[in-house]
Amino acid sequence: MNALSNIDDLIDQPPRVAAWRRVLDRALDGIAPVIDASRPFVAGIENLPRDGRFLLVGNHTQTGMAEAWLTSLVVRRAIGTRVRPLAVRDVARMPGPVADLAAAYGAVVGSPENARELMAHNETVLVFPGGGREIGKFKGE
């Protein structure tokens, strides 16, 4: 999940990341009824273009990163496109399988260059402009 030098760095993922992606996709599809019970909501999902080239803008809540995972899953299930959440650089530096798991889910280090490259290749990008700073806010802030 490093910064992109080109789009091939995302498409040609190492075998361990591709394996994580297959496991993750099966697991998420398997727990879909549980996720549906939590009633995640993405406003305007019916207006999203089917070609996948759009920018989703989210707002973190005190649940931390759950919004990125749930928004990505809801959009993928609704229109069949994989969402690329922009992540803080610290996620890519985490030890063990955490960075591989984030990459398998489609996460990319958040930078203007990476967002531009993804959009140029018709990828769906999810960004939280407030980043991690907005997680600690209270309702109504």
Sequence and secondary structure as in RCSB ss.txt:
>XXXX:A:sequence
MNALSNIDDLIDQPPRVAAWRRVLDRALDGIAPVIDASRPFVAGIENLPRDGRFLLVGNHTQTGMAEAWLTSLVV
RRAIGTRVRPLAVRDVARMPGPVADLAAAYGAVVGSPENARELMAHNETVLVFPGGGREIGKFKGE
>XXXX:A:secstr
    SSTHHHHS  HHHHHHHHHHHHHHHHTHHHHHHT    TTGGGS TT   EEE    TTTTHHHHHHHHHH
HHHH   EEEEE HHHHH STTHHHHHHHTT EE  HHHHHHHHHTT EEEE TTGGGGTT  TT 
